């Protein structure tokens, strides 16, 4: 029961809330659920501030947040790969 309200449980709750809000705003539900795991309360605040989308309209807010998530990871991988190539 302790982990339910710990870090993992808090992010799970935020993910569920983000999914519900994303559904009401015609946004990508799965994307916002996963973003809540990475960003926590920040993704929920961004989602609440976003307007509802018309059918077929692109969800640019989630694309922007995914870019911020993956850009440092890609840079880190490139640094590791190229640093290893320079050392060898």
N, C-alpha and C positions, 0 to 999 in steps of 0.2 A: 504494500500500500504506500510505502514511503516514496518509491520511485514514480508513482502516479503523479505526484506533485513536484517531483524533482525536475531536473533539466530536460530529460527525455519526455516526461509526461507533459510538461509545459509546452514543448514544441509540438507534441502530438495534438494537444488542445488547440494551439494556434493554427495548426494545419487544418484541422476540422473546421474551425471558424472561418479560415481563409477560403476553404473550398465552398462553404455555404455562401459567403459573400460574393465570391467569384461567379457562382451560378446565378445569383440574383442580378449581377451586372453583365451577364452574357460574356464573361471572360473565360479563358482556358482554365478549367478547374484543376486538372492534374498539374499543370505548370505552377499554379499558385500554391497548391498543397506542398510541392517539393520546395518551392521558394521559402515557404514558412519554416521548413526544417533548416535551411541555410541562414536565413535572415532573421527569423524569429519575429519579434514585435514590429521590426522595421517594415517587413513585407506587409503585415496587416495594416499598418498606418498608411503605407503607399496605396494599398488596395482600397481602403476606405476613402481616400482622397481622390481616387480615379473616378471618372464618370462612367456611366453605363454605356456599353457599346451597342451599336446597331448590328443586326445580323450580317455576317460576312465581313465586318470591320476587323482589322488586325489589332492584336493586343500588344502595343508597343511598350507598355510599361513592364510587362513580364520579360520581353526580349531584352530590354535595357538592364534589368536586374540580373538576368542570366549572363549577360556580357560581363558585368561586374564580378560575378561569381567565378566564371571560367577564365577570364583574362589573367589574373594573377597565377592561377594554376598552370596555364600554358606557358607563361613567362618563366616560372620556376622550373618546369620540365625542360624548356629550351636551355636555360642556364646550366642545369645539371648535365644535359647531353653535351653541350658545347664545352663546358668546363672539363668534362671527362675526356673529350677529344683533344683538348689542348694539353692536358697533363700527360696523356699517353703519347 
